[in-house]
Amino acid sequence: MKNTEWNINGVRITGAVQDGRGPTALLVHGNSLGAAFWEPVFRAMPDRSLVAIDLPGHGGSDRTPGQYGMRALGRFISSFAHTLTDYFMVGHSLGGHLALQAKAPGRGLLICGTPPLGTPPAIGEAFSPHPAVGHAFSEHLKPQQLRELLEAMLLPLPLSLLDLAGRAHGRARAEIGASLVDVDFEDEIAILKETAVPVCLVQANSDALVQGRYLEALAGELPTLWKGAVQRVPGPHLAPWSHPRDFAALIESFAADL
């Protein structure tokens, strides 16, 4: 895992790369996290070509207030993806939503902890009620609120993830939340129905935030759903961190069919 940076449309983007066999897996992190979230997956996949980016306003990447909405971040990911020659996309949580908005999956798209949203979004059906969910879209979070948000995704919570989340620009959370409230994003279910490449929907068995039955109900509507079913991995919402070997094995299995 080698740290690096890119210039995408005048924005300095930091992240990490790993040389290996292709196609490259482009890894997109979730709310308030960064490329470092994928470190356990890098270690579990030493032979795979991997690229993980810090989204604008996250990790070491430039802050771009006013450009954190779902559509804007989707366009950014699309611009980045087009710098790669042979890839597939892996998005976790918010990163899965943004990967859908990018509409640039490469050879395939794997999303975990991401209930695809229609317009208007069925938020109550897609997500489980949790008192910490509101923190995910708040610009100004006290340290305890940030901890509560991450502990809803993973227990015990490593300090490294808490530190990573503390570096995120709070304005990004607020603008993403505004995108949802204003329905200022493309219909993700429609995107999936029109996607020609394989799509893998993944649900962690102990995810306290995403409604598994919502994904199961959606599965039959997706013509290119990999293996025709939602795939399961052990662990909580942050399963790629807590169970990287299981998650890596699923990525490799998916990649083998692309």
N, C-alpha and C positions, 0 to 999 in steps of 0.2 A: 504494500500500500504506500504509494508515493504521493506526497502533497504537491499540488500544482495549481496553476491559475490560467484563466482564459480571459479574453476580451470579447464580449458578445454585445454587439450593437452599442459599443461605447461603455458598457458596464463591466467592471472588474469582477470576475467570478472565481471563487476559490473552490477547491475540491480535492479529490484523490483519484488516482488511476492505478491500475495493475495490469501488466502485460500477461497474456495467456492466449489460450485458444479462443477462437471466435465462434459464433458472433458475440460481440461485446454486449454485456448487460449494462444498460444505463439506469442507474439507481436514483430515484427521486424520493427525498425524505418527506416527513410529515410536519404537522403544525409545530412551530417554534424549535425545531431540531436543526439538523445539518448533516453534512456528509459524514461526520464522525459517528453518527448513529449506525452507519453500515460497517463499522470496523469489525464486529464479530463475524459478519457475513464474508468480508474479505478474507479473514483468517480461515473460514470454513471452506473457501473456494480458491485455493492457492493456484489452481491451474487455469482459471477462467479469466478472460479479459473483462475488466470491470472499470466503470467510470461512475463516480458519485460526485454530485455537485452540491454546493451550498446555494440554495435559492437566494435571489436578491433579498437583502435584509436579514440574512441568516449566516451563521458562522463568520467567516472572514470576508464575505462578499459585500460589495457596495450596497448601501441603503438607497432605495429608489422610492421615496414616498410619493403617493399618487399613482404608482404602477404596481400595486400589490393585489389588485382585484383578480378574480379567477380567470377572466379572459386575458388580462395582461400577462399573468404568470404562465398561462397556457401558451401564449405566443412566444414568450421567452424560451420555454422548454422546447418548442418546435424549432426555434432558431438554433438552439444549442444542438439538438438532435441532428440537424442537417449538416453539422460539421463532422459527423461520424459517417463511416462508409458502410458498415455492416453491423447492425445492432438490433436488439429488442429492448423493450422498456419494462422496468419494474418499478411500480409506485406503491408507496405505503401510506395509508390513511389519506391525509390531505394530498400527499404526493400522487396518489392514485387518481384523485379527482383532477389534479392539474395535468396528469398524463393523458387523461381523457380529453380535457380541454385542448391539449396540444394537437390532437388528431395527427400524430406522427409516430405511430407505434413501431415503425421498422418491420422486422420479421414477425413480431408478436407483442402482446401486452399482458403482463401479469400484475394484478392489483390485489393488495391484501389490506384488510381493515377499511375497505372503501365501498360503501353501499352506493352504487351509481344512482344519481338523482335525476328525476324528470323535471319538467317545468309545468306547473309549480312543483317544488320539491315536497315529497311526503316525509318530512323530517321526523314526525312522530312514529312512523312505521319503520324508517330506516335506522334510526338511532335509539338506543335504550335511554330512558330517563336517568340522569346522573347529576348530582348537585354541582359537580365541577365542570360540566360541559360548557357553561357560560363563560368560564375563564378562557376558553380557546379562542374567543372572539373579542377579548377585552384588551385595549391598548395598554392600560396601566395596571399591572398586577403587582401586588405585594409579594414578597418572597414566599410567604405561606400559601398564597393563592397559586403561585406557579408550582409549588410542591404538590398541592392538591390536584392540580391538573395532571401532572405527570404520574402521580400515584394512582390515578384512575386508570392509567394505562399499564402500569408495571409496579409490582411490589416483590421484593424490596427495591427501592429506587437507588441506583448508583449515583454518587455525587457528580460523576463525569457528565451524565445526562442533564442533571440539574444545572450544572455550570454551562453546558452547551445551550440549553434553553434560555438561560439568563442573558446570553449574548444576542438573542433574536430581537429585531426591532419590533416593538409592540404595535407600531402602526400597521405592520403587516397583518397581525391578527384582526385588527379592527376593519381593515379594508376587505379582507376575506369574508368576515362576518357580514359586512354591508352587501357584498355580492350575493350572499345567500338570501338576505332579507329582501333585496331589490330584484331578486331572480335575474341578476345580471351575469348569466353564464349560459352556455349551450346545453341543451337537453342531453344528458349523458347516456340515458337509455337509448335515445334515438341514435347517438353516435355509435354505441355498441351494436345496435341492430344493422348498421350500415358498414361496420368494420369487416374487411375482407380477410384479415389475418387472424390466426388463433388468439383467443382471449382466455386467460386463466383467472377465475375469481377465487379468492382464497379467504377463508374465515378461520381465525384462531379459536380454538375450542373454548377458551376462557375469556374471550373478549367481552368486557363489561360495557362497551360503548356501542357496538354494532349489532343490530338485530339479525341473527342468522336466518330466521324464517323469511325475512325480506329478500335476502339473496337467493334462497331456495325458490321462492315464488318467481323470481326474475329469470332463473336459469333456463326455463323452457322457452323463453322468448328470444334467446340469443343464438343466432344460426352458427356462429363459429366458436361457441364455448368449448374449450378444451376438455376432452373426455365426456362432454355432455353433462357435467355436474360441477357443483361447487367443491373445491378441494379444501381439505381440512389440515391444519397443522396444530401441534400442541402449543399451549402458552396463552398469555393475555394479549391485549391490543398490540403491545410492542414485541410481538413474537419474533421478528427478525433479530432483535437484541437478546431476548431471553432464551430462544431455541434456534440459534443460527445454523446448526447442522441440519436440523429438520427442514428449515427454510431453504438452505442451500441445496439440499437434495431435491426439493421440489423445483427450484429454478433449473437445476441441471436436467431433470426429467422433462421439463417443459421445453428447454432449449434443444434437447435431442430430437424433438418432433418438429422443429421449425425449419 
